[in-house]
């Protein structure tokens, strides 16, 4: 599964996510288990030492489809989003070409929500940069 999908899905509208989950259930995907919880977030500092930055809320879902199992996890409180990722995981290496195509097309049709957020963040960060060319010695 593309890492971009697991990040981008967090920016898709709730209604679109809910509707697509229902559509996937009609195809035969079954939710086996869903839950939300906290995991510890870990990063590396400039000395390559890992340290914990705090807890991160996550949602995870296990699904089944025919004889396949899938797992999806997302940040935040939305088992509907993790359900969709689990569906893609369940069929990614199968002969379910049409279903894979449907899921990927859904992602591609909603990816602009993620891209808009990335652009918004870029503009926000750009506005905080210091322009040393404008500084006057004095």
ABEGO torsion letter per residue (X at the ends): XBAAAAAAAAABBAAAAAAAAAAAAAAGBBBABBBBBBBBBBBBBAAGBBBBAEBBBBBBBBBBBEABBBBBBBBEBBAAAAAAAAAAAAAAABABAAAAAAAAAAAAAAAAAAAAAAAAAAAAAAAABBBAAABBBX
